Amino acid sequence: MKKIFILILFVSFIAGCSNQAEDSDSFFMEPSVNLTDNKIHTIKLDTVHIKLPNTSYNGYSSLFSDRIYFADKFFCWVYELNSELETVARHLGQGRGPGEIPIKNIAGYTVSEKGSHIFVGTTRDMYVYDTDFKQYNKVTFLPRQDSQTDTDPFQRYDFYSLDYENPIIRTYKKSVFFNVIGGNDEYNISTKPYYKKARILMEVDSENGNIEKVSGRLSPKVQYMTAFSKCRYDIDDRNGDFYVTYEPDSLIYVYDKEYHLKYSFGYNGKSMRTDYEQLSPGKAFLSQYKNEHLMKGYYTSIRKIGSYVFRTYQQENDKYRMQIYKDRVLLGDVSVPEYFRVLGKIGPYYYSEIVTYEEKEDLLIYKFTLE
């Protein structure tokens, strides 16, 4: 079972500076078009249990071309599966020898639209491998010089960190993007300015590690000191558009590659329990946070594939669903299993991320069609 790790303050990792206006209202808007065509009432999921040797049952999934990859978080093996979900190769592994990756733990992984394998560590380190895992470039995240002296903490690089609880790494051209959270002794989620001024995404140059900027804002639907303040996002690799959703917000916001708002769309999930409680600072925070995420409803992932957008959500404890949009039109809202997230498409099939159950020592994946 995936474990929830709560990290409130990150002052030692990464971020950058943004040239965007301080007015957070410019980042959000109501939909100009919102249509439904409820013709998808259910999807048939094929479930496949995956057997991998020497795995910790913790890791990250990615898809490129006709291959699915699973990067083991702790052993640092990368398993390559074909569209029949057969293991065809195993790459890397933790170490400093030939063909190994010199990383302590993998904190995030993705494959770029050109097939480069990108690994993020826990010490501001990133490793970019070629498609065959033969050559790699290691970079360390470096802030822009002007952000070092900025007096506004929300524009300082040391205010932000990768969201280790739910790392989402995406690429567009030579840029790598991360979802980030922020905080220091003066400003954090317990202070109201955080909700107006904190950024949510960071852009890093994959060739030299330079932090280009941090972008975005928290949705106005994020309530003060609740457990639901995170974003989920994806990037359309055809044009660099961002598709952003927030845990408590029914809308999906679309921004261009420069993070200028284009439009929004989206509908409420069905029968979501949204009576969010305000958390107490101090020792009770962690247990309250876990209980809220266990019992309440919130949006959990978003994926843009071609003209389709898939957004998953939890209704309440042990009830999960997925919305299917095409060209901003809601086609269906269907029941899905626990931890279900869409990964990508190979041929006629859409595949889920590999679901990891550490206690059961089980890995499984789902696939489905929309035909």
C-alpha positions in Angstrom: 0.0 0.0 0.0 1.3 3.4 -0.8 2.3 5.4 2.3 1.5 9.1 2.9 4.4 11.2 3.9 3.6 14.7 5.1 6.3 17.3 4.5 5.2 20.8 5.5 8.4 22.8 5.3 11.0 22.5 2.6 13.7 25.1 2.7 16.7 23.3 1.4 15.7 22.1 -2.1 14.7 23.9 -5.2 12.7 26.6 -7.0 13.0 29.8 -8.9 11.6 33.1 -9.5 8.6 34.1 -11.5 7.9 37.2 -13.5 4.2 36.8 -13.3 1.9 39.3 -11.8 1.0 39.0 -8.1 -2.8 39.1 -8.8 -3.8 35.5 -8.3 -7.2 36.2 -9.9 -5.5 36.3 -13.3 -4.8 32.6 -13.0 -8.4 31.4 -12.7 -11.7 31.9 -14.5 -15.1 30.3 -14.8 -15.8 28.1 -17.9 -17.0 29.9 -21.0 -18.1 26.5 -22.4 -19.1 23.5 -20.3 -20.9 20.6 -22.1 -21.9 17.0 -21.3 -22.5 14.1 -23.5 -22.9 11.2 -21.1 -22.4 8.3 -23.4 -19.7 6.4 -21.4 -21.3 4.8 -18.4 -18.7 2.2 -17.6 -15.3 0.9 -18.8 -14.2 -2.7 -18.9 -10.8 -3.0 -17.1 -8.4 -5.8 -17.7 -6.3 -6.4 -14.6 -2.8 -7.8 -15.0 -0.5 -8.8 -12.0 3.1 -8.1 -12.8 6.0 -10.3 -11.5 9.3 -8.4 -11.2 12.4 -9.9 -9.6 14.2 -7.9 -6.9 11.7 -5.1 -6.4 10.9 -3.1 -3.3 7.2 -2.7 -4.5 7.7 1.0 -4.5 8.3 3.0 -7.6 7.2 5.2 -10.5 5.6 4.4 -13.9 6.1 6.0 -17.3 5.3 5.2 -20.9 7.0 5.9 -24.2 6.2 4.6 -27.6 5.1 1.0 -27.1 7.0 0.5 -23.8 6.0 0.9 -20.2 8.7 1.5 -17.6 8.7 1.0 -13.9 11.5 2.6 -11.9 12.1 1.0 -8.5 12.3 3.7 -5.9 14.9 2.0 -3.6 16.7 -0.6 -5.7 16.8 1.8 -8.7 16.2 -0.9 -11.3 14.2 0.2 -14.3 12.0 -2.5 -15.7 10.9 -2.3 -19.4 7.6 -3.9 -20.3 6.0 -4.4 -23.7 2.3 -3.8 -24.6 1.5 -7.4 -23.5 2.9 -6.4 -20.1 5.8 -8.8 -20.4 9.2 -7.8 -18.9 11.6 -7.5 -21.8 14.6 -5.8 -20.1 16.0 -4.5 -16.8 18.2 -1.4 -16.7 20.5 0.4 -14.3 20.3 -0.4 -10.6 21.8 1.6 -7.7 25.6 2.0 -7.8 28.5 3.7 -9.2 29.7 1.0 -11.6 29.2 0.9 -15.4 25.5 0.7 -16.3 24.4 1.8 -12.8 22.8 5.0 -11.5 24.7 6.9 -8.8 21.6 7.9 -6.9 20.6 7.2 -3.3 16.8 6.9 -3.9 14.7 7.8 -6.9 12.3 10.6 -5.8 10.7 10.9 -9.2 10.9 9.5 -12.7 9.5 10.2 -16.2 10.3 9.6 -19.8 10.4 12.7 -22.0 8.4 13.0 -25.2 11.7 12.3 -27.0 12.5 9.2 -25.0 15.0 10.5 -22.5 14.8 8.9 -19.0 14.8 11.5 -16.2 15.4 10.6 -12.6 15.3 13.0 -9.6 17.1 12.4 -6.4 16.6 13.8 -2.9 19.6 16.2 -2.9 18.8 18.6 -5.8 20.2 16.1 -8.2 18.8 15.0 -11.6 20.0 12.4 -14.0 19.1 12.5 -17.7 19.7 9.2 -19.6 19.4 8.6 -23.3 16.8 6.2 -24.7 19.1 3.2 -24.3 20.3 4.0 -20.8 23.9 4.2 -22.1 24.8 7.9 -21.6 23.7 10.3 -19.0 24.1 13.8 -17.8 23.9 14.7 -14.1 22.9 18.2 -13.1 22.3 19.9 -9.8 19.4 22.4 -9.6 20.8 25.9 -9.6 18.7 29.1 -8.9 18.7 32.2 -11.0 21.1 34.7 -9.4 18.5 37.4 -9.0 16.3 35.0 -6.9 19.1 34.7 -4.3 18.7 38.3 -3.1 14.9 38.7 -3.6 13.3 39.9 -0.4 9.9 38.4 -1.3 10.1 34.8 0.0 7.6 33.6 -2.5 10.1 34.4 -5.3 13.1 32.9 -3.6 14.4 29.5 -4.8 14.9 28.2 -1.2 11.2 28.6 -0.4 10.1 25.6 -2.5 10.7 21.9 -2.7 9.5 19.0 -4.8 6.3 17.6 -3.5 7.7 14.2 -2.3 4.3 12.9 -1.2 3.0 13.0 -4.8 5.8 13.9 -7.3 4.6 14.7 -10.8 7.4 15.2 -13.3 6.6 16.3 -16.9 8.7 17.6 -19.8 8.4 19.8 -22.8 11.3 20.2 -25.1 14.4 20.7 -22.9 12.5 21.8 -19.8 11.5 19.6 -16.9 8.6 20.5 -14.7 7.9 19.6 -11.1 5.0 20.2 -8.7 6.3 22.1 -5.7 5.2 23.1 -2.2 6.8 25.9 -0.1 7.3 27.1 3.4 9.6 28.7 5.9 9.3 29.9 9.5 7.5 33.0 8.4 5.3 31.8 5.6 3.7 28.4 5.2 0.3 26.7 5.0 -0.6 28.0 8.4 -0.3 31.7 7.2 -2.9 33.3 5.0 -0.5 35.0 2.5 0.7 31.6 1.4 -2.7 30.9 -0.2 -2.5 34.0 -2.4 1.2 34.1 -3.3 2.7 30.5 -3.3 3.6 29.0 -6.6 2.8 25.4 -7.6 5.1 24.4 -10.5 8.8 24.7 -11.2 10.7 24.7 -14.5 14.3 23.4 -14.7 16.6 23.3 -17.7 17.5 19.6 -18.2 20.8 20.4 -19.8 22.4 22.6 -17.1 20.0 22.4 -14.1 19.2 26.1 -14.1 15.9 26.9 -12.5 14.0 29.0 -15.0 11.0 30.0 -13.0 8.1 28.9 -10.7 4.6 29.4 -11.9 0.9 29.3 -11.0 -1.0 29.9 -7.8 -3.2 27.9 -5.5 -6.9 27.7 -6.5 -9.3 30.1 -4.7 -11.2 26.9 -3.8 -8.3 25.8 -1.6 -9.4 26.5 2.0 -7.2 27.8 4.7 -5.5 25.0 6.7 -7.3 22.1 5.2 -5.7 18.9 4.0 -6.4 19.6 0.4 -4.1 22.2 -1.1 -2.2 20.3 -3.7 -2.4 20.5 -7.5 -2.2 17.7 -10.1 -1.2 18.6 -13.7 -0.2 17.2 -17.1 1.4 18.8 -20.2 0.2 18.3 -23.7 3.4 17.3 -25.5 2.0 18.6 -28.8 2.0 22.3 -27.8 3.2 22.6 -24.2 -0.2 23.5 -22.7 -0.6 22.8 -19.0 -3.8 21.0 -17.7 -4.1 21.8 -14.0 -6.5 20.5 -11.4 -6.6 21.0 -7.6 -7.7 18.5 -4.9 -10.8 20.5 -3.9 -11.6 22.3 -7.2 -14.1 20.9 -9.7 -12.6 22.9 -12.6 -9.7 22.0 -14.9 -7.6 25.0 -15.9 -5.6 25.2 -19.1 -2.6 27.4 -19.6 -0.3 27.9 -22.6 3.4 27.0 -22.4 4.2 30.4 -20.9 1.6 29.7 -18.3 -1.0 32.2 -19.5 -4.5 31.2 -18.8 -6.5 30.0 -21.8 -9.7 28.6 -20.4 -11.3 26.3 -17.9 -13.8 23.5 -17.9 -15.0 20.7 -15.7 -17.8 19.3 -13.6 -18.2 18.2 -10.0 -17.5 14.6 -9.2 -20.4 12.5 -8.1 -21.4 12.5 -4.4 -18.0 13.7 -3.2 -17.7 14.2 0.5 -16.3 17.8 0.9 -17.0 18.7 4.5 -13.3 19.5 4.9 -12.2 20.2 8.5 -9.7 22.9 9.4 -6.5 21.3 10.7 -4.9 22.1 14.0 -1.2 23.1 14.0 1.2 21.0 16.1 1.2 17.3 17.0 -2.4 16.7 15.8 -1.7 17.9 12.3 -0.3 14.6 10.9 -3.1 12.4 12.1 -5.8 14.8 11.1 -4.2 15.2 7.6 -4.2 11.4 7.1 -7.7 11.0 8.3 -9.0 13.7 6.0 -7.3 12.1 3.0 -8.7 8.7 3.9 -12.3 9.8 4.5 -13.0 12.8 2.3 -13.4 13.4 -1.5 -10.8 15.1 -3.7 -9.4 15.0 -7.2 -6.3 12.8 -7.4 -4.9 12.9 -11.0 -5.2 14.3 -14.5 -3.8 13.0 -17.8 -4.1 14.6 -21.3 -3.9 12.0 -24.1 -4.7 13.3 -27.6 -8.1 15.0 -27.4 -9.0 13.2 -24.2 -8.6 14.3 -20.6 -8.9 11.8 -17.8 -9.4 13.0 -14.2 -9.6 10.6 -11.3 -11.1 11.4 -7.9 -12.0 9.9 -4.5 -15.6 10.3 -3.5 -15.0 9.3 0.1 -13.4 6.3 1.8 -13.1 3.3 -0.6 -15.1 4.9 -3.4 -13.2 6.1 -6.6 -14.2 7.3 -10.0 -12.8 8.8 -13.2 -14.2 11.6 -15.4 -13.5 11.3 -19.2 -13.5 14.5 -21.2 -13.1 15.0 -24.9 -12.6 18.5 -26.3 -13.9 20.0 -23.0 -17.1 17.8 -23.2 -17.7 15.4 -20.3 -18.3 12.0 -21.9 -18.6 9.9 -18.8 -18.0 9.5 -15.0 -17.2 5.9 -14.3 -16.2 3.8 -11.3 -12.5 2.8 -11.0 -10.4 0.8 -8.5 -8.3 2.2 -5.7 -5.1 4.1 -6.8 -6.2 4.0 -10.4 -4.4 6.7 -12.5 -4.2 6.8 -16.3 -0.6 6.5 -17.6 -0.8 6.5 -21.4 -1.9 4.8 -24.6 -0.4 2.1 -26.8 -2.4 1.1 -29.8 -6.1 0.9 -28.9 -5.4 0.4 -25.2 -5.1 2.9 -22.4 -2.9 1.8 -19.5 -2.9 2.8 -15.9 0.1 3.5 -13.8 1.5 0.4 -12.1 -0.2 0.1 -8.7 2.1 -0.9 -5.9 1.1 -2.8 -2.8 4.1 -3.2 -0.6 2.5 -5.1 2.2 1.0 -7.6 -0.2 4.1 -7.7 -2.4 2.0 -7.2 -5.4 2.2 -5.0 -8.6 -0.7 -4.6 -10.9 -1.8 -2.6 -13.9 -5.1 -2.0 -15.7 -5.8 -1.5 -19.4 -9.0 -0.5 -21.2 -10.4 0.8 -24.5 -12.9 3.5 -25.3 -14.2 1.8 -28.4 
